[in-house]
Amino acid sequence: MNLLEELRALDPRDPGRWPLPILIGAVGAVFLAVTLVGIYLFVWNQQRPELQRRQAEELTLRQEFHDKHAKAVNLEVYKQQLKDIERSFGALLRQLPGKTEVPSLLVDISQTGLAAGLQEKLFQPEPEHKQDFYAELPIKIRLTGSYHQFGEFVSGIAALPRIVTLHDIDIKSDSKDAYDQLSLELTAKTYRYMDEDEIAAGEADKKKDVPHRPKPATPAG
């Protein structure tokens, strides 16, 4: 009788009469199955969250490595871009007058109107508005003249070496008798950069303006 016939002849309800080799093999198979189930339930399931966390960390580290590698490869390109940005910023900054240059710039703006043949009726600098690193200086201006002279004035303002922008422009007739006699009202804005002391003082003022939360009252005991 071969092994296959012996297995078919076994009575599953009476394992005590099985041949010893087959009984040992069956016990070993059951033990192996129980061991595998125990490993899955008590080892794999408990270690699975840790494995998933480690896998997520691996993906994060791989992405960081990829990003840093890309930056390292393009480091020279980034350095050149930074130099270009600094050069452009420096060129813009040079168009902003310092505090001591503002009076001469105001004279230049006024002289631009006079050079265009306009009559200056109002030239009133307003209080400046401080921003992060620069201050905005608005100037109320009212001039009289012709359209052609207004065009020369605007062109002259655009040609100034400092940044001057024109806002709230209003043109209306200044005389009923002369159709080309007009009045121009506008707000010219120029900008100056603030020095380090002014910036530091502005930051200190911002901190003072931040309201402090009251401390919670401690219960009396």
C-alpha positions as CSV (number, residue, x, y, z in Angstrom):
1,M,0.0,0.0,0.0
2,N,1.5,3.3,-1.0
3,L,1.3,6.7,0.9
4,L,-1.7,7.9,-1.1
5,E,-3.7,4.8,-0.4
6,E,-2.8,5.0,3.3
7,L,-4.0,8.6,3.5
8,R,-7.3,7.7,1.9
9,A,-7.8,4.8,4.3
10,L,-7.3,7.1,7.4
11,D,-10.4,7.6,9.6
12,P,-10.5,11.4,10.5
13,R,-12.7,10.5,13.6
14,D,-10.0,8.2,15.0
15,P,-6.6,9.9,14.6
16,G,-5.2,7.6,17.4
17,R,-5.1,4.7,14.9
18,W,-3.2,6.7,12.3
19,P,0.4,5.5,11.5
20,L,3.0,7.3,13.5
21,P,4.7,9.1,10.6
22,I,1.4,10.4,9.3
23,L,0.3,11.4,12.9
24,I,3.6,13.3,13.4
25,G,3.2,15.0,10.0
26,A,-0.4,16.1,10.9
27,V,0.7,17.4,14.3
28,G,3.5,19.3,12.6
29,A,1.2,20.8,10.0
30,V,-1.3,21.9,12.7
31,F,1.6,23.4,14.8
32,L,2.9,25.2,11.7
33,A,-0.5,26.6,10.9
34,V,-1.1,27.8,14.5
35,T,2.4,29.4,14.5
36,L,1.7,31.3,11.3
37,V,-1.6,32.5,12.5
38,G,0.0,33.6,15.8
39,I,2.7,35.4,14.0
40,Y,0.2,37.2,11.8
41,L,-2.1,38.2,14.7
42,F,0.5,39.1,17.4
43,V,3.5,40.2,15.4
44,W,2.6,41.4,12.0
45,N,-0.6,43.3,13.0
46,Q,1.2,45.0,15.8
47,Q,4.3,45.9,13.8
48,R,2.4,47.0,10.7
49,P,1.7,50.6,11.8
50,E,5.4,51.0,12.6
51,L,6.3,49.6,9.2
52,Q,3.9,52.0,7.5
53,R,5.3,54.9,9.4
54,R,8.8,53.9,8.4
55,Q,7.7,53.6,4.8
56,A,6.2,57.1,4.9
57,E,9.5,58.4,6.5
58,E,11.4,56.7,3.7
59,L,9.3,58.5,1.1
60,T,9.7,61.8,2.8
61,L,13.5,61.4,3.0
62,R,13.6,60.3,-0.6
63,Q,11.7,63.5,-1.6
64,E,14.0,65.7,0.5
65,F,17.0,64.0,-1.1
66,H,15.6,64.6,-4.5
67,D,14.9,68.3,-3.8
68,K,18.3,68.9,-2.2
69,H,20.0,67.1,-5.1
70,A,18.2,69.2,-7.6
71,K,19.2,72.4,-5.7
72,A,22.8,71.2,-5.5
73,V,22.9,70.5,-9.2
74,N,21.4,74.0,-10.0
75,L,23.4,75.8,-7.3
76,E,25.3,77.9,-9.7
77,V,22.2,78.9,-11.6
78,Y,20.5,79.9,-8.3
79,K,23.6,82.0,-7.4
80,Q,23.4,83.8,-10.8
81,Q,19.7,84.4,-10.4
82,L,20.3,85.8,-6.9
83,K,23.0,88.2,-8.3
84,D,20.6,89.3,-11.0
85,I,17.9,90.0,-8.4
86,E,20.2,91.9,-6.2
87,R,21.4,93.9,-9.2
88,S,17.8,94.7,-10.2
89,F,16.8,95.6,-6.7
90,G,19.9,97.8,-6.3
91,A,18.9,99.7,-9.5
92,L,15.4,100.2,-8.2
93,L,16.7,101.3,-4.8
94,R,18.9,103.9,-6.4
95,Q,15.8,105.5,-7.9
96,L,14.5,106.1,-4.4
97,P,16.0,109.3,-2.8
98,G,17.4,109.3,0.7
99,K,16.0,111.6,3.4
100,T,18.4,114.4,2.6
101,E,17.7,114.2,-1.1
102,V,13.9,114.7,-0.8
103,P,14.0,118.6,-0.7
104,S,15.9,118.7,-4.0
105,L,13.5,116.2,-5.6
106,L,10.6,118.4,-4.6
107,V,12.3,121.3,-6.3
108,D,12.9,119.2,-9.4
109,I,9.1,118.4,-9.6
110,S,8.2,122.0,-9.2
111,Q,10.7,123.1,-11.8
112,T,9.4,120.5,-14.2
113,G,6.0,122.3,-14.2
114,L,7.5,125.7,-14.6
115,A,9.8,124.5,-17.4
116,A,6.7,123.3,-19.3
117,G,5.3,126.8,-19.1
118,L,2.6,126.0,-16.5
119,Q,1.6,128.3,-13.7
120,E,1.8,126.7,-10.3
121,K,-1.2,127.4,-8.1
122,L,-0.6,124.8,-5.4
123,F,2.4,122.7,-4.4
124,Q,1.7,121.2,-1.0
125,P,3.6,118.2,0.3
126,E,1.5,115.9,2.5
127,P,2.6,113.8,5.5
128,E,4.6,110.8,4.4
129,H,3.2,107.3,4.8
130,K,5.8,104.7,6.0
131,Q,5.8,101.2,4.6
132,D,8.1,98.3,5.3
133,F,11.4,99.7,4.0
134,Y,10.3,102.9,2.2
135,A,8.2,105.9,2.8
136,E,5.6,107.3,0.4
137,L,5.5,111.1,0.0
138,P,2.3,112.5,-1.6
139,I,2.2,116.1,-3.0
140,K,-0.9,118.0,-3.9
141,I,-0.4,120.0,-7.1
142,R,-2.5,122.4,-9.1
143,L,-1.3,123.8,-12.3
144,T,-2.8,125.9,-15.1
145,G,-1.9,125.9,-18.7
146,S,-2.7,124.1,-22.0
147,Y,-3.0,120.4,-23.0
148,H,0.4,120.7,-24.7
149,Q,2.0,122.1,-21.6
150,F,0.4,119.3,-19.5
151,G,1.9,116.7,-21.9
152,E,5.4,118.3,-21.5
153,F,5.0,118.3,-17.7
154,V,4.1,114.6,-17.6
155,S,7.0,113.7,-20.0
156,G,9.3,115.7,-17.8
157,I,8.2,113.9,-14.6
158,A,8.7,110.5,-16.3
159,A,12.3,111.6,-17.3
160,L,13.3,112.4,-13.7
161,P,16.0,110.1,-12.3
162,R,13.8,109.3,-9.3
163,I,10.5,107.4,-9.2
164,V,7.5,109.8,-9.3
165,T,4.0,108.6,-10.0
166,L,0.9,110.7,-10.7
167,H,-2.5,109.9,-9.2
168,D,-6.1,111.4,-9.0
169,I,-5.6,113.5,-12.1
170,D,-8.4,116.0,-12.8
171,I,-8.4,118.4,-15.7
172,K,-11.0,121.1,-16.1
173,S,-11.5,124.4,-17.8
174,D,-9.9,127.3,-15.9
175,S,-11.3,130.2,-18.0
176,K,-14.5,130.6,-19.9
177,D,-12.9,133.1,-22.3
178,A,-9.8,130.9,-23.2
179,Y,-10.8,127.4,-24.3
180,D,-7.2,126.2,-24.0
181,Q,-6.6,127.6,-20.5
182,L,-7.1,124.5,-18.3
183,S,-6.5,123.6,-14.7
184,L,-4.7,120.4,-13.7
185,E,-5.1,119.0,-10.2
186,L,-3.3,115.8,-9.2
187,T,-1.4,114.0,-6.5
188,A,2.3,113.3,-7.3
189,K,3.8,110.5,-5.2
190,T,7.5,110.0,-4.7
191,Y,9.2,107.5,-2.5
192,R,12.3,107.4,-0.4
193,Y,14.1,104.5,1.3
194,M,14.3,104.5,5.1
195,D,17.6,103.9,6.9
196,E,18.1,101.0,9.3
197,D,17.3,103.2,12.4
198,E,13.9,104.2,10.9
199,I,13.1,100.6,10.0
200,A,14.0,99.4,13.5
201,A,11.9,102.2,15.0
202,G,8.9,101.2,12.8
203,E,9.2,97.6,13.9
204,A,9.3,98.6,17.6
205,D,6.2,100.7,17.0
206,K,4.4,97.8,15.5
207,K,5.2,95.6,18.5
208,K,3.8,98.3,20.8
209,D,0.6,98.4,18.8
210,V,0.0,94.7,19.2
211,P,-2.6,94.2,22.0
212,H,-1.5,92.0,24.8
213,R,-3.9,89.3,26.0
214,P,-4.9,89.7,29.6
215,K,-3.6,87.0,31.9
216,P,-6.3,84.7,33.2
217,A,-7.3,85.6,36.8
218,T,-6.1,83.0,39.3
219,P,-8.9,81.7,41.6
220,A,-8.6,82.8,45.2
221,G,-7.8,80.0,47.5
